[in-house]
Amino acid sequence: MAAAGITILYTLIALPRLGNDSRLRSLGTLRLPEPRELKEPLRQSEADWGYFSNLENLGFYSPREVVEACYRLNPQAAFDGNSLVDPHPERDLIDLYKLREGRKIQLPFTGYPFLGGSRIFIVRPDQQAVSEINGEGRTIWSREFGSTLTSASATAGHSVWGTLGGDILIQYAPDNFKEILPESLGLDSAQACIYATAISIDGATAAVLYGLDPQYALFFVDKGIGYSLVHKQKLAESTTRAQGAVFSEDGAYAVMGTEAGLLVYDVKERTSNLIHAERFGGGEVESHMEAWGKDSVAILSSVNGEKYLSIIRNGIMEACFKVDDDATGLSIQSSDSLVVSGSRFLRRYGMKGKAE
């Protein structure tokens, strides 16, 4: 493997673990009550309440270490701590809950919600079109893709979309897209499909997991007149599962899940490394990734049915340890705290000395 700006010097057994030499520390565990059905407009009563969400429920907890609310979550709903978008396809309606205002707005949409960068998107039921809506439910823009959407990522000002046909579309202004067609990339993949996407907060860099036989990790930069491919890594193995991908908030590096392990891309050096294939490679690995503060990425992984929380800081893995097997939710609370939750619990973690 070629030399890179990020060097991994330890092996899997040397990964720092919670309670050993990692700066990550436990902030406590809260048991979740039996979730209630969400019937009334949901309100986050206090600004200092934290939130949690996973595949089964969502809710809030207070600084008093009390779970203040716990609701059963529609598996098709999307929640980001500020807004809950709850679809009801049987009624051709979507309920939009504005948590800080305690309001519920009913929208005449059908489809699947996607939240990113405090933005609300509705993917059409056939997954070949998307609309962005504002907080009042009015459409900002809509786009037809001509192929099934397979991956998406969004920040406050940009979004990137990937399709089953291998098309990559980067949105950099309302209804302004840069389209990258698979035939323009000059790659030798037998099939074109997008399995992961990510875009930096400033929109300067985008990451894509592309194709099959072989599969590539691709990285693009905005050169003012459009996005250009500046780095690619050919992968020895291909995945057919959707994978996680995310940029650190400072835009210095990206992390992407692949069949061969976690891939870390150094934006300045334009180099990439695969790390810890023993833990993060293989067809039974799925990962949920979130940027955490300016320089870190938190990863909740399922590895052959076992769950792990990992922290990467400045491109280097700082912690990796097993969490409860029913953990399905990773919620970033602030630049120095996060929550992992499941059907029965939420566990809070923080990083000592972490920069705001």
C-alpha positions in Angstrom: 0.0 0.0 0.0 1.3 3.4 -0.9 2.4 5.8 1.8 -0.3 8.1 3.0 -0.6 11.2 5.1 -2.4 9.2 7.8 -0.4 6.3 9.2 -1.9 3.5 11.3 0.8 2.0 13.5 -1.2 -0.4 15.7 -3.0 -3.7 15.2 -6.5 -4.7 16.1 -5.6 -6.1 19.5 -3.9 -2.7 20.3 -7.1 -0.7 19.8 -7.7 1.6 22.8 -10.8 0.6 24.7 -13.1 2.4 27.0 -11.7 2.6 30.5 -8.1 1.8 29.4 -6.0 4.6 27.7 -8.8 6.1 25.6 -10.1 9.7 26.3 -13.6 8.4 25.7 -15.5 8.0 29.0 -18.9 6.8 30.1 -21.4 9.5 31.2 -24.0 7.1 32.5 -26.8 4.7 31.4 -30.5 5.3 31.5 -33.2 2.6 31.3 -36.0 3.4 28.8 -39.6 3.1 29.9 -42.2 1.3 27.7 -42.6 3.5 24.6 -45.9 5.2 24.1 -47.8 5.8 20.8 -47.2 9.2 19.4 -50.6 10.8 19.1 -50.2 14.4 20.1 -47.8 17.0 18.8 -44.4 16.2 20.2 -42.5 19.0 22.0 -39.0 19.2 23.4 -39.9 21.2 26.5 -36.5 22.3 27.5 -33.5 23.5 25.4 -31.0 21.5 27.5 -32.8 18.2 27.0 -30.8 15.6 25.0 -32.4 13.3 22.5 -32.1 9.7 21.3 -33.5 7.7 18.4 -33.0 4.2 17.1 -34.9 1.7 15.0 -37.6 1.2 17.6 -38.1 4.4 19.6 -37.2 8.0 20.1 -37.4 10.4 23.0 -35.7 13.0 25.3 -33.8 12.9 28.5 -33.0 15.8 30.9 -29.9 16.8 32.7 -31.5 15.3 35.8 -30.7 11.9 34.2 -34.4 11.2 33.7 -36.0 10.0 30.4 -38.7 12.6 30.0 -40.4 11.1 26.9 -40.1 7.8 25.0 -42.3 7.1 21.9 -42.6 4.1 19.6 -41.1 5.0 16.2 -42.5 4.2 12.8 -39.7 2.3 11.0 -40.2 4.6 8.0 -39.9 7.8 10.0 -36.9 10.1 10.2 -35.8 12.0 13.2 -32.8 14.4 13.8 -33.5 15.9 17.2 -35.2 18.9 15.7 -37.8 17.5 13.3 -39.7 14.2 13.1 -41.1 13.3 9.7 -43.6 10.4 10.0 -45.1 9.0 6.8 -48.6 7.5 6.5 -48.7 6.0 3.0 -52.2 4.5 3.7 -53.5 8.0 4.0 -51.2 9.7 1.4 -50.0 12.0 4.2 -46.8 12.8 6.1 -46.8 14.3 9.6 -44.1 16.8 10.2 -43.4 17.5 13.9 -41.5 20.7 14.8 -40.2 19.7 18.2 -39.1 23.0 19.6 -42.4 24.6 18.6 -44.6 21.7 19.6 -46.4 21.8 16.2 -47.6 19.1 13.9 -48.1 19.9 10.2 -49.8 17.4 7.9 -48.4 17.4 4.4 -50.0 15.9 1.2 -47.0 13.8 0.3 -46.3 10.2 -0.1 -42.8 8.7 0.0 -39.8 8.2 2.3 -38.3 10.9 4.4 -34.6 11.6 4.6 -33.0 14.2 6.9 -29.6 15.7 6.6 -27.9 19.0 7.5 -31.2 20.1 9.2 -32.9 19.8 5.8 -36.0 17.7 5.0 -36.2 15.6 1.8 -39.1 13.3 0.6 -38.1 10.5 -1.7 -40.9 9.4 -4.0 -42.3 5.9 -3.4 -40.6 4.5 -6.6 -37.3 6.0 -5.3 -36.6 7.8 -8.6 -37.3 11.3 -7.6 -36.8 13.6 -4.5 -38.2 16.9 -3.2 -36.8 19.1 -0.6 -39.4 20.8 1.6 -39.1 23.7 4.1 -40.2 23.7 7.8 -43.7 24.7 6.7 -44.0 21.8 4.2 -43.6 23.9 1.0 -41.5 22.4 -1.8 -38.2 24.1 -2.4 -37.2 22.0 -5.4 -37.9 18.6 -7.0 -35.7 16.4 -9.1 -36.3 13.3 -11.3 -33.3 10.9 -11.4 -34.4 8.4 -14.0 -33.0 5.5 -12.0 -33.5 4.2 -8.4 -31.8 6.2 -5.7 -29.5 4.0 -3.7 -27.6 6.5 -1.5 -27.8 10.1 -0.3 -26.0 12.5 1.9 -26.7 16.2 2.8 -25.3 19.2 4.6 -26.8 22.6 5.2 -25.8 23.8 1.7 -25.1 20.7 -0.4 -26.3 17.2 -1.1 -25.0 14.2 -3.1 -27.2 11.5 -4.6 -26.3 8.1 -6.1 -28.4 5.8 -8.2 -28.6 2.1 -9.2 -27.4 3.1 -12.7 -24.2 4.6 -11.3 -25.2 8.3 -11.8 -23.8 10.8 -9.2 -25.6 14.1 -8.7 -24.2 16.8 -6.5 -26.6 19.6 -5.6 -24.8 22.9 -4.7 -27.7 25.4 -4.9 -31.5 25.1 -5.0 -32.2 23.1 -8.1 -28.6 23.3 -9.3 -26.9 20.0 -9.9 -23.6 18.7 -11.2 -24.2 15.4 -12.8 -21.4 12.8 -13.1 -22.2 10.0 -15.5 -20.6 6.6 -15.0 -19.2 6.5 -18.6 -17.3 9.7 -17.9 -15.2 8.1 -15.2 -13.3 5.6 -17.4 -13.6 2.8 -14.8 -13.6 -0.9 -15.6 -16.5 -1.9 -13.2 -18.7 -4.6 -14.7 -21.8 -3.0 -13.1 -22.4 0.6 -12.1 -24.2 1.3 -8.8 -23.6 3.7 -5.9 -23.4 2.1 -2.4 -22.2 5.1 -0.3 -22.1 8.9 -0.6 -20.8 11.7 1.6 -20.1 15.4 1.1 -18.1 17.8 3.2 -19.9 20.7 5.0 -18.5 23.3 2.6 -19.3 21.1 -0.4 -15.7 21.2 -1.5 -15.2 17.4 -1.5 -17.5 14.4 -2.2 -16.9 10.7 -1.6 -18.6 7.8 -3.4 -18.5 4.0 -3.2 -19.0 2.9 -6.8 -19.5 -0.1 -8.9 -19.0 -3.9 -8.7 -16.3 -6.2 -10.1 -14.3 -4.2 -9.3 -15.5 -1.7 -6.7 -13.9 1.8 -6.3 -13.8 4.4 -3.6 -14.0 7.7 -5.5 -13.3 11.3 -4.3 -14.2 14.5 -6.1 -13.4 18.2 -5.5 -15.3 21.3 -6.6 -13.0 23.2 -9.0 -15.5 26.0 -9.5 -16.9 24.8 -12.8 -17.9 21.4 -11.5 -16.7 18.4 -9.6 -13.6 16.5 -10.8 -12.3 13.1 -9.8 -9.0 13.6 -7.9 -8.5 10.2 -6.2 -9.7 6.6 -6.6 -8.9 3.4 -4.8 -9.6 0.1 -6.4 -10.9 -2.4 -3.8 -10.0 -6.1 -3.8 -13.5 -7.0 -2.6 -17.0 -5.7 -3.5 -20.0 -5.2 -1.2 -23.6 -5.2 -2.4 -24.8 -3.6 0.9 -25.4 0.1 1.4 -22.5 1.5 3.4 -21.9 4.4 5.8 -19.7 7.3 4.8 -19.0 10.7 6.4 -16.6 13.7 6.4 -15.2 15.1 9.6 -16.7 18.6 10.2 -13.4 20.3 9.5 -13.3 18.6 6.1 -9.9 17.1 6.7 -10.8 13.5 6.1 -13.6 11.1 5.2 -14.4 7.6 6.5 -16.2 5.1 4.4 -17.3 1.5 5.0 -16.2 -1.1 2.4 -16.1 -4.9 2.1 -12.3 -4.7 2.9 -12.6 -2.6 6.0 -12.9 1.1 6.9 -11.4 3.4 4.4 -9.9 6.7 5.6 -9.3 9.4 3.0 -6.9 12.3 3.7 -8.4 15.3 1.8 -5.2 17.4 1.8 -2.9 14.6 0.7 -5.4 13.0 -1.5 -4.5 9.5 -0.2 -6.5 6.7 1.3 -5.9 3.8 3.7 -7.9 0.7 4.6 -7.8 0.0 8.3 -8.8 -2.9 10.5 -10.2 -5.3 7.9 -10.3 -7.9 10.7 -13.0 -5.9 12.5 -14.7 -3.9 9.8 -14.4 -6.0 6.7 -16.7 -8.8 5.4 -20.2 -9.1 4.1 -21.9 -9.1 7.5 -20.7 -5.6 8.5 -23.0 -2.6 8.6 -22.0 0.8 10.0 -23.8 4.0 10.9 -21.4 7.0 11.0 -21.7 10.5 12.3 -19.3 13.5 12.4 -18.6 14.4 16.0 -17.2 17.8 16.7 -14.6 19.3 14.3 -12.2 16.4 14.1 -13.9 13.2 15.0 -16.2 10.5 13.6 -18.3 8.2 15.6 -19.2 4.7 14.2 -21.8 2.3 15.4 -21.1 -1.1 13.7 -22.8 -4.4 13.5 -20.2 -7.2 12.9 -21.7 -10.6 12.5 -24.5 -9.6 15.0 -22.2 -8.0 17.5 -22.3 -4.2 18.0 -19.3 -1.9 18.4 -18.8 1.8 19.0 -15.6 3.3 17.5 -14.2 6.7 17.5 -11.8 8.0 14.8 -10.1 11.3 15.5 -7.9 13.1 12.9 -8.0 9.9 10.9 -6.7 7.7 13.7 -8.9 5.2 15.6 -8.9 6.2 19.3 -11.4 3.8 20.7 -13.3 0.6 19.7 -15.4 -1.5 22.2 -18.4 -3.8 22.3 -21.8 -2.3 23.2 -25.2 -4.0 23.7 -26.3 -6.3 20.9 -29.6 -4.5 20.5 -28.0 -1.1 20.0 -29.3 0.5 16.8 -29.1 4.2 17.4 -26.2 6.7 17.4 -27.2 10.3 18.3 -24.7 13.2 18.5 -25.7 15.5 21.3 -22.9 18.1 21.2 -19.2 18.4 20.2 -18.2 16.4 23.3 -21.1 14.0 24.0 -23.1 11.3 22.2 -25.7 8.6 22.9 -26.0 5.0 21.9 -29.4 3.6 22.3 -31.4 0.4 21.9 -34.9 -0.9 22.8 -34.2 -0.9 26.5 -31.5 1.6 27.3 -29.5 4.6 26.3 -25.8 5.0 27.1 -24.1 8.4 27.1 -20.4 8.9 26.3 -18.1 11.9 26.3 -14.5 12.7 25.3 -12.1 14.2 27.8 -10.3 17.3 26.5 -12.3 17.3 23.3 -12.2 20.6 21.4 -15.4 22.4 21.0 
